[in-house]
Amino acid sequence: SSKAPKPEWSPTRGSESRLLALACIGRGAMARRTKLAAVLAASLSARAVSECDLKFGDMRVNLATVGQTALRLRLLPEGTTAFANPMVAETTQHAAFVQEMEGCEAGTQQEASVQGPGCACSGITSPVGSLHVSQKGVVILKDRRGRVLTTSEPIIGGGKLVLSSGEASLYGRGAAPPDAAELTSEFAQPKVYNRATYTPYYWSPSDKYGALGAVPVNRHTGPEMALNYTKEEGRITWWYRGGPFEVHFMPSETLEKGTESFYELIGRPEVPPRYMFGFGASRWGWENRSYIEGVLEQFRARRFPLDYIIIDFEWFMTETDYSYDENGKATYKDFGWNPALFDEPAKQLQKYRSDYHVRMAGIRKPRIGNANDLVQLRESGWILPNGEPAGTYPPSGHYADGRSLDYSMADVRGWYADRMMHYTTQGVGGVDFWWNDEGEANYYTFWFWNVAERDAVHRVDPAKRFFSLNRAWSPGMARIGAAVWTGDVNADWTDLADTPGMMLNWVLGGAPYVGCDIGGFNGETNGEHLTRWMQLGVFMPVMRVHSVISATPHFPWNFGLEAAAVMRDALDLRYRLVPYHYSLAHRLYETYSNWIRPLAMEFPDDAAAGGIVREWMDGDILVAPVVRADSVKKIYLPKGTQWFSFAAGSGQSALYKGGTRIEGPAGLEEIPAFVRQGAVVPMAGLVQHTDDLAGGTLHVEVYGGSDGAFDLVEDDSETMAYAKGARRVTSLRWDQDAHEFTWAVTGDFPGSATKGFTKMEVTLFEPCPGGRIKIYTSGIHDLAKGGLLELGGGEEAIAK
């Protein structure tokens, strides 16, 4: 995105027209056009970017395919040009298309350059679908079967694009607390604030397509994009403030397929390092080195699993900069270490990794506090004109005026990366990842800021997986390793109950890796409240506690023996699920299929499931955590399958019919979770950190009743080598009719003999008439070579 956009050109002027068979056909020749599209799809899997240009008065209209899933419409008023869109992944692999020509002799297939002045492109047809603009300026979007999905009002004039639409509301906008309980809406203003991110994206269930809109990056617009959409009276209207505008259309039959197409457009989400699928301890108020090491000792001595800690301001400074004016302070060191906590940083961090198996992350702010640096930055024009929005959502005032860097400028990113490089070391001994806070001065601050941080890391260690945790986001950030958390939530039951809805809306909007401040950032929690939030966090992509400096740190032993014991059980389950979640992350990377999904996506034909936001699918596990102060559980199990209560290594389960509702009191230790028939769930044994997984036994739970499958993926857990194929896939398969469990191993990665699972045990939960379950457990088997087990009464299993 830091590169200048490629120069625009019409296919009538470039050599690209020699690669594509241009369909110069008149109206009514749909069959010929469909045949040409099929020929192109079969013969041309990749092409250079080519475009179809039209003119309507002072408006230039540009059509093209982007990637393999999107059709792009650009509206360029006179005097404007195309712009780089940070949300869309760069790619050279675009779906081939046929240009639809107007004013040409029907049936000819000659290059448009020889057709004469009356011959012009009016649309494109591709395996994705087709996009056509009539002579009156009406945009027509069709799917690959030729079905019309939407049409526009004439586009002449600019400032808005009005599209026809059915009755249903739209998915994908993002969320803030006021609308976290709703998965659909009829309005979105793209913006970023503390506890709020909204996106310029939707998927329409009535019209069967998704759309991502964009206008140019603008340093003067602040946290809100100069763009929004509304849905009313059978129309969806994109509003933009003049200038260029583009929208990517993604024809798609279902919410699942639409979300996958959207993720392909915004970029393949990188797999986070494996330790991020464990647990992290964060707080504002780490006092000194002795305090840090005392906390680590407590986690290990009390056997609470832990993989990383996150430290606030105090890791690099002895004071905050909230009271500073635009001139900063001469003694402030933005890129140093606080010797009270880190008197010998490299040696300490090496010790934490070797002795405690713990990594460290530090907070970063996108602004500068040092007075001397601010003089240089201001003289260079590298400071954003506005400050950071204050408070939570909706904001109340602003602060840090005149000190926020404009990371959209390549020179600024280079300057910042120069100063961040020293925190990264090859191997052990540096800061492992960044916790990025308060970057809402501009809609794209977090994106460009992460680009600079990633550059700093890769200058030192090109193979390292970059990872960061960010308070707000724009679609596409996950493709460079950026995860998100839901901001400064309160330590109350309302914000706990809103957390699933925030997560689901953010996943649909383009942020697959979501965490939160477990226990709440603002205010004091208690043992029951923190325990319930920890139980919910087990099934979130990112699990970490955090708290304000004045609150009791959210470390389990601070909240009584009963609560601590239950929280330990929750953390044990989190770590047992690491191989499951890590494999699902690889599946997302390979297929764009999210494992965190609303029930509306997984069960689109079950109307009762459609509006539920306090349950979700975690792969094949349905999670329904207790989020009420009265400890009442309310659960709906969708139709279409039998459900088992998730055994989670306990060896116990119960069977439920689809369509069942469960309501009643839940004990503090209870985490309501269920798996559908055919699920295959691989789990680890009990460990204290992810380094302990090496060489262990894999415990596989199979929930019978239908066929099932799961691909266990292992790699070196730290580098980008997996993207080049350095990974091992163990395909686990259950054949219900044959009662056979098989596994086969493909691929490898350096060190797999010592870093990967070596043994396997399988437990089958077999449904029987009358709602009974028979349980069969195999012996321990060698995992590396592949094999077959007969489960369900054979010699390999013991019935319980």
Secondary structure, DSSP 4 states (H G I P E B T S, - for coil): --SPPPPP--TTTSGGGGTS--BB--TT-HHHHHHHHHHHHHH-S-B----EEEEETTEEEEEEEETTTEEEEEEEETT------TTSPP-SB----EEEEESS-TTB---GGGS-TT-EEEEEE-SS-EEEE-TT--EEEE-TTS-EEEEBS--TT-SEEEEE--SS-EE--EE-GGGTT-SEESEE--EEETTEEE-SEEEETTTTEEEEEE----TTSTTB-SEEEEEETTEEEEEE-SS-EEEEEEE-SSHHHHHHHHHHHH-PPPPPPGGGGS-EEEES----HHHHHHHHHHHHHTT----EEEE-GGGT-SS--TT--TT-BTT--TTS--TTT-SSHHHHHHHHHHHH--EEEEEE-SB--BHHHHHHHHHTT-B-SS-EEPSSSSP--EE-TT-BB-TTSHHHHHHHHHHHGGG--SSSSS--EEEE----SSTTHHHHHHHHHHHHHHHH-TTBPP-EEESS--TTGGGGTEEEE--S-BSSHHHHHHHHHHHHHHHHHT---EE--BT-SBS---HHHHHHHHHHHTTSSS-EE---TTSPP--GGGG-HHHHHHHHHHHHHHHHTHHHHHHHHHHHHHH---SEE-HHHH-TT-GGGTT--S-EEETTEEE----STT-EEEEE--SSS-EEE--TTSS---EE-TT-EEEEE--TT---EEEETT-EEEE----SSGGGGTT-EEEEEEE-SS-EEEEEEE--SSBGGGGGT-EEEEEEEEETTTTEEEEEEEEE-TTHHHHS--EEEEEEEEE-GGG-EEEEE---EESTT-EEEE-SSSTT-EE-
